[in-house]
Protein backbone atom coordinates (compact mmCIF):
# COMPACT_ATOMS: atom_id res chain seq x y z
CA UNK A 1 0.00 0.00 0.00
CA UNK A 2 1.47 3.43 -1.02
CA UNK A 3 1.64 6.41 1.37
CA UNK A 4 -1.29 8.19 -0.27
CA UNK A 5 -3.61 5.19 0.14
CA UNK A 6 -2.41 4.66 3.70
CA UNK A 7 -3.09 8.30 4.58
CA UNK A 8 -6.61 8.14 3.10
CA UNK A 9 -7.37 4.92 4.99
CA UNK A 10 -6.18 6.42 8.28
CA UNK A 11 -8.28 9.57 7.75
CA UNK A 12 -11.35 7.48 7.01
CA UNK A 13 -10.72 5.30 10.07
CA UNK A 14 -10.27 8.33 12.35
CA UNK A 15 -13.42 9.95 10.99
CA UNK A 16 -15.41 6.75 11.57
CA UNK A 17 -14.23 6.51 15.17
CA UNK A 18 -15.23 10.13 15.84
CA UNK A 19 -18.70 9.56 14.36
CA UNK A 20 -19.26 6.39 16.41
CA UNK A 21 -18.12 8.02 19.65
CA UNK A 22 -20.34 11.03 19.02
CA UNK A 23 -23.33 8.78 18.39
CA UNK A 24 -22.69 6.80 21.58
CA UNK A 25 -22.33 10.01 23.59
CA UNK A 26 -25.62 11.29 22.20
CA UNK A 27 -27.45 8.05 23.04
CA UNK A 28 -26.01 7.98 26.55
CA UNK A 29 -26.64 11.63 27.43
CA UNK A 30 -29.79 12.12 25.39
CA UNK A 31 -30.71 15.35 23.64
CA UNK A 32 -29.74 18.53 25.43
CA UNK A 33 -32.30 20.02 27.77
CA UNK A 34 -34.46 22.75 26.37
CA UNK A 35 -33.14 26.17 27.36
CA UNK A 36 -36.72 27.10 28.24
CA UNK A 37 -36.75 24.69 31.20
CA UNK A 38 -36.21 26.36 34.53
CA UNK A 39 -33.48 25.13 36.91
CA UNK A 40 -36.16 24.09 39.42
CA UNK A 41 -37.70 21.75 36.83
CA UNK A 42 -34.34 20.14 36.09
CA UNK A 43 -33.69 19.64 39.80
CA UNK A 44 -37.16 18.13 40.28
CA UNK A 45 -36.53 15.72 37.42
CA UNK A 46 -33.24 14.65 38.97
CA UNK A 47 -34.89 14.09 42.36
CA UNK A 48 -37.74 12.12 40.79
CA UNK A 49 -35.25 9.97 38.90
CA UNK A 50 -33.27 9.21 42.06
CA UNK A 51 -36.48 8.39 43.94
CA UNK A 52 -37.65 6.01 41.23
CA UNK A 53 -34.28 4.23 41.11
CA UNK A 54 -34.27 3.93 44.91
CA UNK A 55 -37.81 2.53 45.01
CA UNK A 56 -37.12 0.08 42.20
CA UNK A 57 -34.00 -1.21 43.94
CA UNK A 58 -35.87 -1.60 47.21
CA UNK A 59 -38.77 -3.39 45.54
CA UNK A 60 -36.54 -5.61 43.46
CA UNK A 61 -34.64 -6.82 46.52
CA UNK A 62 -37.80 -7.79 48.44
CA UNK A 63 -39.47 -9.18 45.34
CA UNK A 64 -36.51 -11.30 44.26
CA UNK A 65 -36.19 -12.63 47.81
CA UNK A 66 -39.85 -13.67 47.73
CA UNK A 67 -39.43 -15.32 44.32
CA UNK A 68 -36.47 -17.33 45.60
CA UNK A 69 -38.28 -18.27 48.81
CA UNK A 70 -41.43 -19.29 46.96
CA UNK A 71 -39.45 -21.41 44.52
CA UNK A 72 -37.74 -23.18 47.41
CA UNK A 73 -41.02 -23.79 49.22
CA UNK A 74 -42.60 -25.16 46.06
CA UNK A 75 -39.71 -27.59 45.57
CA UNK A 76 -39.93 -28.74 49.20
CA UNK A 77 -43.65 -29.51 48.85
CA UNK A 78 -42.91 -32.18 46.24
CA UNK A 79 -40.58 -34.11 48.57
CA UNK A 80 -41.79 -37.20 50.38
CA UNK A 81 -41.85 -37.45 54.16
CA UNK A 82 -38.83 -39.75 54.04
CA UNK A 83 -36.60 -37.38 52.08
CA UNK A 84 -34.17 -35.44 54.28
CA UNK A 85 -34.22 -33.06 55.94
CA UNK A 86 -37.35 -33.91 57.90
CA UNK A 87 -39.61 -30.86 58.12
CA UNK A 88 -42.52 -32.58 59.83
CA UNK A 89 -44.05 -30.75 62.77
CA UNK A 90 -43.58 -32.47 66.16
CA UNK A 91 -46.37 -34.76 67.33
CA UNK A 92 -47.60 -32.27 69.92
CA UNK A 93 -48.47 -29.83 67.11
CA UNK A 94 -50.46 -32.43 65.18
CA UNK A 95 -53.58 -32.42 67.40
CA UNK A 96 -55.48 -29.66 69.25
CA UNK A 97 -54.89 -31.07 72.74
CA UNK A 98 -51.75 -29.04 73.44
CA UNK A 99 -53.42 -25.74 72.56
CA UNK A 100 -56.04 -26.13 75.27
CA UNK A 101 -53.40 -27.24 77.76
CA UNK A 102 -51.36 -24.10 77.06
CA UNK A 103 -54.01 -21.46 77.64
CA UNK A 104 -55.73 -21.29 74.27
CA UNK A 105 -59.50 -20.98 74.68
CA UNK A 106 -62.46 -21.25 72.34
CA UNK A 107 -63.68 -17.69 72.01
CA UNK A 108 -66.72 -16.13 70.36
CA UNK A 109 -65.43 -12.98 68.68
CA UNK A 110 -68.74 -12.33 66.94
CA UNK A 111 -69.32 -11.07 63.44
CA UNK A 112 -67.84 -14.09 61.68
CA UNK A 113 -69.10 -13.60 58.16
CA UNK A 114 -66.14 -14.74 56.11
CA UNK A 115 -68.30 -17.32 54.36
CA UNK A 116 -70.61 -14.58 53.11
CA UNK A 117 -67.67 -12.61 51.72
CA UNK A 118 -66.51 -15.70 49.82
CA UNK A 119 -69.94 -16.95 48.79
CA UNK A 120 -69.34 -16.76 45.03
CA UNK A 121 -66.02 -18.61 45.28
CA UNK A 122 -67.44 -21.24 47.64
CA UNK A 123 -70.41 -21.77 45.32
CA UNK A 124 -68.02 -22.30 42.42
CA UNK A 125 -66.21 -25.10 44.28
CA UNK A 126 -69.56 -26.52 45.47
CA UNK A 127 -69.17 -25.78 49.18
CA UNK A 128 -72.32 -24.21 50.71
CA UNK A 129 -71.62 -21.39 53.14
CA UNK A 130 -73.85 -22.95 55.80
CA UNK A 131 -71.63 -26.05 55.96
CA UNK A 132 -68.64 -24.11 57.29
CA UNK A 133 -67.42 -24.59 60.84
CA UNK A 134 -65.90 -21.54 62.53
CA UNK A 135 -63.17 -22.10 65.12
CA UNK A 136 -61.72 -19.18 67.08
CA UNK A 137 -58.87 -19.52 69.57
CA UNK A 138 -57.69 -16.77 71.88
CA UNK A 139 -54.50 -16.97 73.95
CA UNK A 140 -56.00 -15.25 76.94
CA UNK A 141 -55.03 -17.40 79.90
CA UNK A 142 -51.74 -17.77 81.71
CA UNK A 143 -50.67 -20.93 83.46
CA UNK A 144 -48.08 -23.66 83.72
CA UNK A 145 -47.03 -25.83 80.82
CA UNK A 146 -44.42 -28.46 80.06
CA UNK A 147 -41.09 -27.13 78.92
CA UNK A 148 -40.87 -30.11 76.53
CA UNK A 149 -44.28 -31.44 75.43
CA UNK A 150 -42.58 -34.58 74.08
CA UNK A 151 -41.36 -35.50 77.55
CA UNK A 152 -43.94 -36.32 80.21
CA UNK A 153 -41.29 -35.88 82.90
CA UNK A 154 -40.24 -32.39 81.79
CA UNK A 155 -40.57 -29.56 84.27
CA UNK A 156 -43.40 -27.05 84.31
CA UNK A 157 -42.81 -23.44 83.35
CA UNK A 158 -45.02 -20.40 83.85
CA UNK A 159 -46.39 -18.84 80.67
CA UNK A 160 -48.09 -15.47 80.41
CA UNK A 161 -50.87 -14.73 77.94
CA UNK A 162 -50.01 -13.09 74.62
CA UNK A 163 -53.38 -11.87 73.38
CA UNK A 164 -52.81 -13.69 70.08
CA UNK A 165 -55.74 -15.27 68.24
CA UNK A 166 -56.49 -17.58 65.33
CA UNK A 167 -59.91 -17.28 63.66
CA UNK A 168 -60.51 -19.71 60.81
CA UNK A 169 -63.32 -21.59 59.06
CA UNK A 170 -63.41 -25.15 57.76
CA UNK A 171 -65.37 -27.56 55.62
CA UNK A 172 -63.92 -31.04 56.16
CA UNK A 173 -66.13 -32.67 53.54
CA UNK A 174 -65.48 -29.87 51.04
CA UNK A 175 -61.74 -29.82 51.74
CA UNK A 176 -61.77 -26.11 52.58
CA UNK A 177 -59.63 -24.12 55.00
CA UNK A 178 -60.34 -20.39 55.27
CA UNK A 179 -57.88 -18.12 57.07
CA UNK A 180 -60.10 -15.31 58.29
CA UNK A 181 -58.48 -13.18 61.01
CA UNK A 182 -55.19 -14.26 62.54
CA UNK A 183 -52.73 -12.63 64.92
CA UNK A 184 -49.74 -14.80 65.76
CA UNK A 185 -47.90 -14.95 69.08
CA UNK A 186 -44.72 -13.45 67.65
CA UNK A 187 -46.70 -10.62 66.04
CA UNK A 188 -48.34 -9.84 69.38
CA UNK A 189 -44.98 -9.89 71.17
CA UNK A 190 -43.54 -7.47 68.63
CA UNK A 191 -46.50 -5.09 68.54
CA UNK A 192 -47.01 -4.87 72.31
CA UNK A 193 -43.33 -5.13 73.26
CA UNK A 194 -43.97 -8.18 75.43
CA UNK A 195 -41.23 -10.20 77.09
CA UNK A 196 -40.74 -13.26 74.82
CA UNK A 197 -39.15 -15.26 77.63
CA UNK A 198 -42.43 -15.12 79.58
CA UNK A 199 -44.66 -16.29 76.72
CA UNK A 200 -43.71 -19.90 76.15
CA UNK A 201 -46.71 -21.46 74.41
CA UNK A 202 -45.64 -23.83 71.63
CA UNK A 203 -48.63 -22.85 69.46
CA UNK A 204 -47.22 -19.77 67.80
CA UNK A 205 -47.73 -19.84 64.02
CA UNK A 206 -50.79 -19.78 61.79
CA UNK A 207 -49.77 -22.98 60.01
CA UNK A 208 -49.55 -24.96 63.26
CA UNK A 209 -52.69 -23.53 64.88
CA UNK A 210 -54.73 -23.91 61.70
CA UNK A 211 -53.71 -27.53 61.28
CA UNK A 212 -54.76 -28.22 64.88
CA UNK A 213 -58.09 -26.53 64.18
CA UNK A 214 -58.51 -28.56 60.98
CA UNK A 215 -58.05 -31.75 63.00
CA UNK A 216 -60.61 -30.51 65.54
CA UNK A 217 -63.10 -29.63 62.78
CA UNK A 218 -62.70 -33.08 61.23
CA UNK A 219 -63.07 -34.81 64.61
CA UNK A 220 -66.15 -32.77 65.52
CA UNK A 221 -67.75 -33.62 62.16
CA UNK A 222 -66.88 -37.31 62.41
CA UNK A 223 -64.82 -36.91 59.23
CA UNK A 224 -61.83 -39.25 59.17
CA UNK A 225 -59.86 -38.12 56.10
CA UNK A 226 -57.40 -35.48 57.32
CA UNK A 227 -55.75 -35.47 53.88
CA UNK A 228 -58.84 -33.95 52.25
CA UNK A 229 -57.39 -30.42 52.06
CA UNK A 230 -58.12 -29.11 48.57
CA UNK A 231 -58.63 -25.36 48.91
CA UNK A 232 -56.97 -22.85 51.21
CA UNK A 233 -58.32 -19.29 51.27
CA UNK A 234 -56.50 -16.29 52.68
CA UNK A 235 -59.51 -14.03 53.13
CA UNK A 236 -59.29 -10.22 53.13
CA UNK A 237 -55.50 -9.97 53.16
CA UNK A 238 -54.26 -7.18 55.44
CA UNK A 239 -50.54 -7.94 55.58
CA UNK A 240 -48.88 -5.01 53.81
CA UNK A 241 -45.83 -7.05 52.73
CA UNK A 242 -48.08 -9.68 51.15
CA UNK A 243 -50.11 -7.02 49.34
CA UNK A 244 -46.99 -5.25 48.08
CA UNK A 245 -45.50 -8.50 46.74
CA UNK A 246 -48.82 -9.46 45.17
CA UNK A 247 -49.07 -6.14 43.33
CA UNK A 248 -45.47 -6.34 42.13
CA UNK A 249 -46.20 -9.82 40.80
CA UNK A 250 -49.27 -8.60 38.92
CA UNK A 251 -47.41 -5.58 37.53
CA UNK A 252 -44.74 -7.94 36.23
CA UNK A 253 -47.35 -10.37 34.91
CA UNK A 254 -48.99 -7.64 32.82
CA UNK A 255 -45.85 -5.63 32.02
CA UNK A 256 -46.36 -6.16 28.28
CA UNK A 257 -50.04 -5.25 28.36
CA UNK A 258 -51.38 -1.71 27.81
CA UNK A 259 -52.91 -1.73 31.31
CA UNK A 260 -53.02 -3.91 34.40
CA UNK A 261 -56.54 -5.28 34.82
CA UNK A 262 -58.21 -4.55 38.16
CA UNK A 263 -58.62 -7.27 40.74
CA UNK A 264 -62.27 -8.09 40.22
CA UNK A 265 -64.94 -10.03 42.07
CA UNK A 266 -64.92 -13.80 41.72
CA UNK A 267 -66.20 -13.90 38.13
CA UNK A 268 -63.49 -11.41 37.11
CA UNK A 269 -60.69 -12.83 39.24
CA UNK A 270 -57.04 -12.83 38.26
CA UNK A 271 -54.97 -16.02 38.28
CA UNK A 272 -51.29 -16.85 38.63
CA UNK A 273 -50.19 -20.32 37.55
CA UNK A 274 -46.82 -21.94 38.25
CA UNK A 275 -46.51 -23.17 34.66
CA UNK A 276 -47.48 -19.95 32.91
CA UNK A 277 -46.40 -17.30 35.44
CA UNK A 278 -43.76 -19.05 37.52
CA UNK A 279 -41.90 -15.98 38.84
CA UNK A 280 -45.07 -14.17 39.79
CA UNK A 281 -46.58 -17.28 41.37
CA UNK A 282 -43.43 -17.92 43.41
CA UNK A 283 -43.44 -14.31 44.64
CA UNK A 284 -46.97 -14.74 46.02
CA UNK A 285 -46.12 -18.16 47.50
CA UNK A 286 -43.06 -16.59 49.13
CA UNK A 287 -45.09 -13.76 50.68
CA UNK A 288 -46.13 -13.95 54.37
CA UNK A 289 -49.64 -15.09 53.49
CA UNK A 290 -48.50 -17.51 50.81
CA UNK A 291 -45.70 -19.08 52.81
CA UNK A 292 -48.12 -19.92 55.64
CA UNK A 293 -50.03 -22.11 53.19
CA UNK A 294 -46.82 -23.82 52.09
CA UNK A 295 -45.69 -24.40 55.69
CA UNK A 296 -49.03 -26.02 56.57
CA UNK A 297 -48.65 -28.48 53.69
CA UNK A 298 -44.92 -29.01 54.20
CA UNK A 299 -44.99 -29.79 57.92
CA UNK A 300 -47.97 -32.19 58.03
CA UNK A 301 -47.17 -34.72 55.31
CA UNK A 302 -47.68 -37.62 57.69
CA UNK A 303 -51.43 -36.93 57.65
CA UNK A 304 -51.79 -35.01 54.38
CA UNK A 305 -49.50 -36.97 52.13
CA UNK A 306 -47.49 -35.07 49.54
CA UNK A 307 -49.51 -32.01 48.51
CA UNK A 308 -48.54 -28.89 46.59
CA UNK A 309 -50.05 -25.69 45.19
CA UNK A 310 -49.67 -24.69 41.55
CA UNK A 311 -52.30 -21.98 41.16
CA UNK A 312 -53.71 -19.03 43.07
CA UNK A 313 -56.80 -16.96 42.29
CA UNK A 314 -56.96 -13.31 43.35
CA UNK A 315 -60.32 -11.57 43.81
CA UNK A 316 -62.38 -9.16 45.92
CA UNK A 317 -65.69 -9.73 47.65
CA UNK A 318 -67.72 -6.79 46.29
CA UNK A 319 -65.86 -3.99 44.51
CA UNK A 320 -63.03 -4.29 41.93
CA UNK A 321 -59.70 -2.85 43.04
CA UNK A 322 -57.41 -0.93 40.70
CA UNK A 323 -53.76 -1.76 41.33
CA UNK A 324 -51.77 1.45 41.95
CA UNK A 325 -48.66 2.24 39.94
CA UNK A 326 -46.58 1.96 43.10
CA UNK A 327 -47.15 0.79 46.67
CA UNK A 328 -50.44 -0.68 47.87
CA UNK A 329 -52.69 2.38 48.07
CA UNK A 330 -55.94 1.58 49.89
CA UNK A 331 -55.62 -2.18 49.43
CA UNK A 332 -55.90 -2.97 53.15
CA UNK A 333 -59.57 -2.06 53.01
CA UNK A 334 -60.31 -3.63 49.62
CA UNK A 335 -61.10 -7.15 50.85
CA UNK A 336 -58.61 -8.85 48.53
CA UNK A 337 -58.63 -12.63 48.95
CA UNK A 338 -56.40 -15.43 47.71
CA UNK A 339 -57.46 -18.98 46.88
CA UNK A 340 -54.68 -21.57 46.71
CA UNK A 341 -55.54 -24.84 44.97
CA UNK A 342 -54.08 -27.87 46.76
CA UNK A 343 -53.26 -30.91 44.63
CA UNK A 344 -50.90 -33.85 44.40
CA UNK A 345 -47.62 -32.92 42.63
C-alpha positions in Angstrom: 0.0 0.0 0.0 1.5 3.4 -1.0 1.6 6.4 1.4 -1.3 8.2 -0.3 -3.6 5.2 0.1 -2.4 4.7 3.7 -3.1 8.3 4.6 -6.6 8.1 3.1 -7.4 4.9 5.0 -6.2 6.4 8.3 -8.3 9.6 7.8 -11.3 7.5 7.0 -10.7 5.3 10.1 -10.3 8.3 12.3 -13.4 9.9 11.0 -15.4 6.7 11.6 -14.2 6.5 15.2 -15.2 10.1 15.8 -18.7 9.6 14.4 -19.3 6.4 16.4 -18.1 8.0 19.6 -20.3 11.0 19.0 -23.3 8.8 18.4 -22.7 6.8 21.6 -22.3 10.0 23.6 -25.6 11.3 22.2 -27.4 8.0 23.0 -26.0 8.0 26.5 -26.6 11.6 27.4 -29.8 12.1 25.4 -30.7 15.4 23.6 -29.7 18.5 25.4 -32.3 20.0 27.8 -34.5 22.7 26.4 -33.1 26.2 27.4 -36.7 27.1 28.2 -36.7 24.7 31.2 -36.2 26.4 34.5 -33.5 25.1 36.9 -36.2 24.1 39.4 -37.7 21.7 36.8 -34.3 20.1 36.1 -33.7 19.6 39.8 -37.2 18.1 40.3 -36.5 15.7 37.4 -33.2 14.6 39.0 -34.9 14.1 42.4 -37.7 12.1 40.8 -35.2 10.0 38.9 -33.3 9.2 42.1 -36.5 8.4 43.9 -37.7 6.0 41.2 -34.3 4.2 41.1 -34.3 3.9 44.9 -37.8 2.5 45.0 -37.1 0.1 42.2 -34.0 -1.2 43.9 -35.9 -1.6 47.2 -38.8 -3.4 45.5 -36.5 -5.6 43.5 -34.6 -6.8 46.5 -37.8 -7.8 48.4 -39.5 -9.2 45.3 -36.5 -11.3 44.3 -36.2 -12.6 47.8 -39.8 -13.7 47.7 -39.4 -15.3 44.3 -36.5 -17.3 45.6 -38.3 -18.3 48.8 -41.4 -19.3 47.0 -39.5 -21.4 44.5 -37.7 -23.2 47.4 -41.0 -23.8 49.2 -42.6 -25.2 46.1 -39.7 -27.6 45.6 -39.9 -28.7 49.2 -43.6 -29.5 48.8 -42.9 -32.2 46.2 -40.6 -34.1 48.6 -41.8 -37.2 50.4 -41.9 -37.4 54.2 -38.8 -39.7 54.0 -36.6 -37.4 52.1 -34.2 -35.4 54.3 -34.2 -33.1 55.9 -37.3 -33.9 57.9 -39.6 -30.9 58.1 -42.5 -32.6 59.8 -44.1 -30.7 62.8 -43.6 -32.5 66.2 -46.4 -34.8 67.3 -47.6 -32.3 69.9 -48.5 -29.8 67.1 -50.5 -32.4 65.2 -53.6 -32.4 67.4 -55.5 -29.7 69.2 -54.9 -31.1 72.7 -51.7 -29.0 73.4 -53.4 -25.7 72.6 -56.0 -26.1 75.3 -53.4 -27.2 77.8 -51.4 -24.1 77.1 -54.0 -21.5 77.6 -55.7 -21.3 74.3 -59.5 -21.0 74.7 -62.5 -21.2 72.3 -63.7 -17.7 72.0 -66.7 -16.1 70.4 -65.4 -13.0 68.7 -68.7 -12.3 66.9 -69.3 -11.1 63.4 -67.8 -14.1 61.7 -69.1 -13.6 58.2 -66.1 -14.7 56.1 -68.3 -17.3 54.4 -70.6 -14.6 53.1 -67.7 -12.6 51.7 -66.5 -15.7 49.8 -69.9 -16.9 48.8 -69.3 -16.8 45.0 -66.0 -18.6 45.3 -67.4 -21.2 47.6 -70.4 -21.8 45.3 -68.0 -22.3 42.4 -66.2 -25.1 44.3 -69.6 -26.5 45.5 -69.2 -25.8 49.2 -72.3 -24.2 50.7 -71.6 -21.4 53.1 -73.8 -22.9 55.8 -71.6 -26.0 56.0 -68.6 -24.1 57.3 -67.4 -24.6 60.8 -65.9 -21.5 62.5 -63.2 -22.1 65.1 -61.7 -19.2 67.1 -58.9 -19.5 69.6 -57.7 -16.8 71.9 -54.5 -17.0 74.0 -56.0 -15.2 76.9 -55.0 -17.4 79.9 -51.7 -17.8 81.7 -50.7 -20.9 83.5 -48.1 -23.7 83.7 -47.0 -25.8 80.8 -44.4 -28.5 80.1 -41.1 -27.1 78.9 -40.9 -30.1 76.5 -44.3 -31.4 75.4 -42.6 -34.6 74.1 -41.4 -35.5 77.6 -43.9 -36.3 80.2 -41.3 -35.9 82.9 -40.2 -32.4 81.8 -40.6 -29.6 84.3 -43.4 -27.0 84.3 -42.8 -23.4 83.4 -45.0 -20.4 83.9 -46.4 -18.8 80.7 -48.1 -15.5 80.4 -50.9 -14.7 77.9 -50.0 -13.1 74.6 -53.4 -11.9 73.4 -52.8 -13.7 70.1 -55.7 -15.3 68.2 -56.5 -17.6 65.3 -59.9 -17.3 63.7 -60.5 -19.7 60.8 -63.3 -21.6 59.1 -63.4 -25.1 57.8 -65.4 -27.6 55.6 -63.9 -31.0 56.2 -66.1 -32.7 53.5 -65.5 -29.9 51.0 -61.7 -29.8 51.7 -61.8 -26.1 52.6 -59.6 -24.1 55.0 -60.3 -20.4 55.3 -57.9 -18.1 57.1 -60.1 -15.3 58.3 -58.5 -13.2 61.0 -55.2 -14.3 62.5 -52.7 -12.6 64.9 -49.7 -14.8 65.8 -47.9 -14.9 69.1 -44.7 -13.5 67.7 -46.7 -10.6 66.0 -48.3 -9.8 69.4 -45.0 -9.9 71.2 -43.5 -7.5 68.6 -46.5 -5.1 68.5 -47.0 -4.9 72.3 -43.3 -5.1 73.3 -44.0 -8.2 75.4 -41.2 -10.2 77.1 -40.7 -13.3 74.8 -39.1 -15.3 77.6 -42.4 -15.1 79.6 -44.7 -16.3 76.7 -43.7 -19.9 76.2 -46.7 -21.5 74.4 -45.6 -23.8 71.6 -48.6 -22.8 69.5 -47.2 -19.8 67.8 -47.7 -19.8 64.0 -50.8 -19.8 61.8 -49.8 -23.0 60.0 -49.6 -25.0 63.3 -52.7 -23.5 64.9 -54.7 -23.9 61.7 -53.7 -27.5 61.3 -54.8 -28.2 64.9 -58.1 -26.5 64.2 -58.5 -28.6 61.0 -58.0 -31.8 63.0 -60.6 -30.5 65.5 -63.1 -29.6 62.8 -62.7 -33.1 61.2 -63.1 -34.8 64.6 -66.2 -32.8 65.5 -67.7 -33.6 62.2 -66.9 -37.3 62.4 -64.8 -36.9 59.2 -61.8 -39.3 59.2 -59.9 -38.1 56.1 -57.4 -35.5 57.3 -55.8 -35.5 53.9 -58.8 -33.9 52.3 -57.4 -30.4 52.1 -58.1 -29.1 48.6 -58.6 -25.4 48.9 -57.0 -22.8 51.2 -58.3 -19.3 51.3 -56.5 -16.3 52.7 -59.5 -14.0 53.1 -59.3 -10.2 53.1 -55.5 -10.0 53.2 -54.3 -7.2 55.4 -50.5 -7.9 55.6 -48.9 -5.0 53.8 -45.8 -7.1 52.7 -48.1 -9.7 51.2 -50.1 -7.0 49.3 -47.0 -5.3 48.1 -45.5 -8.5 46.7 -48.8 -9.5 45.2 -49.1 -6.1 43.3 -45.5 -6.3 42.1 -46.2 -9.8 40.8 -49.3 -8.6 38.9 -47.4 -5.6 37.5 -44.7 -7.9 36.2 -47.3 -10.4 34.9 -49.0 -7.6 32.8 -45.9 -5.6 32.0 -46.4 -6.2 28.3 -50.0 -5.2 28.4 -51.4 -1.7 27.8 -52.9 -1.7 31.3 -53.0 -3.9 34.4 -56.5 -5.3 34.8 -58.2 -4.5 38.2 -58.6 -7.3 40.7 -62.3 -8.1 40.2 -64.9 -10.0 42.1 -64.9 -13.8 41.7 -66.2 -13.9 38.1 -63.5 -11.4 37.1 -60.7 -12.8 39.2 -57.0 -12.8 38.3 -55.0 -16.0 38.3 -51.3 -16.8 38.6 -50.2 -20.3 37.6 -46.8 -21.9 38.3 -46.5 -23.2 34.7 -47.5 -20.0 32.9 -46.4 -17.3 35.4 -43.8 -19.1 37.5 -41.9 -16.0 38.8 -45.1 -14.2 39.8 -46.6 -17.3 41.4 -43.4 -17.9 43.4 -43.4 -14.3 44.6 -47.0 -14.7 46.0 -46.1 -18.2 47.5 -43.1 -16.6 49.1 -45.1 -13.8 50.7 -46.1 -13.9 54.4 -49.6 -15.1 53.5 -48.5 -17.5 50.8 -45.7 -19.1 52.8 -48.1 -19.9 55.6 -50.0 -22.1 53.2 -46.8 -23.8 52.1 -45.7 -24.4 55.7 -49.0 -26.0 56.6 -48.7 -28.5 53.7 -44.9 -29.0 54.2 -45.0 -29.8 57.9 -48.0 -32.2 58.0 -47.2 -34.7 55.3 -47.7 -37.6 57.7 -51.4 -36.9 57.6 -51.8 -35.0 54.4 -49.5 -37.0 52.1 -47.5 -35.1 49.5 -49.5 -32.0 48.5 -48.5 -28.9 46.6 -50.0 -25.7 45.2 -49.7 -24.7 41.5 -52.3 -22.0 41.2 -53.7 -19.0 43.1 -56.8 -17.0 42.3 -57.0 -13.3 43.4 -60.3 -11.6 43.8 -62.4 -9.2 45.9 -65.7 -9.7 47.6 -67.7 -6.8 46.3 -65.9 -4.0 44.5 -63.0 -4.3 41.9 -59.7 -2.9 43.0 -57.4 -0.9 40.7 -53.8 -1.8 41.3 -51.8 1.4 41.9 -48.7 2.2 39.9 -46.6 2.0 43.1 -47.1 0.8 46.7 -50.4 -0.7 47.9 -52.7 2.4 48.1 -55.9 1.6 49.9 -55.6 -2.2 49.4 -55.9 -3.0 53.1 -59.6 -2.1 53.0 -60.3 -3.6 49.6 -61.1 -7.1 50.9 -58.6 -8.8 48.5 -58.6 -12.6 48.9 -56.4 -15.4 47.7 -57.5 -19.0 46.9 -54.7 -21.6 46.7 -55.5 -24.8 45.0 -54.1 -27.9 46.8 -53.3 -30.9 44.6 -50.9 -33.9 44.4 -47.6 -32.9 42.6 
